[in-house]
Structures are given as C-alpha cells and as structure tokens.
C-alpha cells in the first residue's frame, strides 16, 4: 500500500513535521515522489514509523532507536534495552527522592506557625549549595 504523508501521519499518529524530521536524520527512509512531487510512503516505511513511535513512547532516545533499527541479533537489542532499563530505574530513583524531599518541605511548611516560608528557605538553601558547586 502507498501512503501520502497525511495518510501516514493519521495512521501512525505522528505529526507531519516529525515524519519529515525522521527522514532528514535518516531514521526513516526518504519517501519516493509521485509525478506531482508528492511524498509516497510504503507499508514498510509505515511499519518502521510505528516502531519508532513505540520506541519513543518507551523513552528510547533517537540514537538508541537508530541502534535498535540497525541490529540483527536479539542479544544486541537486549543490551540496548537493558541499558535503557537501567537509565529508567535511575530516573525513577531520582524522582522518588525528589518526591520525598517535596513532601518533607510541604509537611514542614504546613506544620510551621512561623511567618517565614520553610519551602522558600529550603529552595534558597539548595540554590546556594548548587552555586557553591560551580
């Protein structure tokens, strides 16, 4: 089946500028052109775009997707996926730490009868610590 860029966009839920960008950076093969110079995409390109969109939804970077697209063996793809999983777990750990810190700040503020805002004091002290690291 042949798709126009608009049809491909609707079928894959991918915006037209993004499709053009993926072509530009080589993630998606350049479309053939009709006699009227309209882009024409194949079912294979549609399937590849679905793969890219699903990979992006899972948080893979464009470089990781490029690596996955170029792999022929499962154990190689497994290594890329395992590295990505480690990155995701690290982000989750950082977000959980952030959640705990925010909860402590909020609880401190709600339990305080002081006119000084403990949330602002805490954020200011973090900013000063960060400046010291520079």
Secondary structure, 3 states (H helix, E strand, C coil): CEECHHHHHHHHCCCHHHHHHHHHCCCCCCCEECCCCCEEEEHHHHHHHHHHHHHHHCCCCHHHHHHHHHCCCHHHHHHHHHHHHHHHHHHHHHHHHHHHHHHHHHHHHHHCCCCCCHHHHHHHHHHHHHHHHC
